[in-house]
Amino acid sequence: MPIESSPQALRNVRRNLFFILVAFTTLAFLGMIGPFLITVLWAVVLTMIFYGLYKWIRLRVAKRRKGEVVGERKGLAAAITSVLIFCFVIIPFIFLSIALVNQGLGLYEQIQSGELDPTFIVDDLQRRLPRVYDMLGDAGVSPALVKEKLTTFAGTASQFVAERVLSFGGNLLNVFVQFTLMLYLLYFFLKDGKVLLDKIVDTIPMGNVRERMLFRRFAQVSKATLKGTLVVALVQGTIGGVMFAILGIPAALLWGVAMTLLALLPVGGSAIVWGPTVIILFAQGYVGRAIALLVVGALIIGLVDNLLRPLLVGRDTEMPDYLVLLSTLGGITYFGLSGFVIGPTIAALFITVWEMMGKDYGGASS
């Protein structure tokens, strides 16, 4: 005889089927918008960073009657904030990208035409420091082999730069679409972000206290990482690029951007660029320029990193330095350049979730 299902069993079946449907549709939706998830993330991060500016503008454009606020113009405030971000953040980035493309292609053409020969380092060493040159030969370091390696490296590096530059130029339409979508999302996140956040908190069946704690942690770490790391990187790259330009080093903007990108790493950083440049200047006999670059790099650029990074990143993220390092490197490896924000944010959420589990379900063993 068939066994009749109890009402509780039917409810369990329906609930399980419903949650399977929720999981399936969620995964399908995320897979569908997968190419734009990084864009959505940047829109969220920019919203959190500029939300204070949005609130200030919203207060200024609000409807008033006899000096009292009688109505908010959220749409107008969000539009003004988005336009300001576009004018003062995105447009300068576009012009910088165009200049970077030009310098990258120019450097590649100089190396390919022979106008810029990387083997001059070995020739200058032989002419200016013959004893060091002879010592290297006695140590088994063949100058001819060094020249060959330098030529190969320079060709590979310049080709890599040119390919990336041309790839960026070929993807201008895609970049434009991504920026447009980010601004579009930024407008609505500014305007309706608080309402949307409240709906998400009320919908997820995990407990409002936990959810709000996770959202606060996400906002705290992502803002601290972006503002702190980006400020440090921009300051270091700008100082390095200006110093390169003053010293007359070719493609100063390109090297400045390279130092900015490398400064996103918690170790090594911009010294990966200016350090070898000091050695090259010494080898060429430009002792004064080499000393000037060494002083600026070691004292000013290094001081910026040692003072600002712990203040702006480590303190606000409330994570140990080694975890910031590992999560940043892992994030960049897995997510690309955006990983310098995503990596530490995931690490912070990982710590927070485990702390919640330990508080709610853990305990000392008896």
Disulfide bonds with the S-S distance in Angstrom:
none
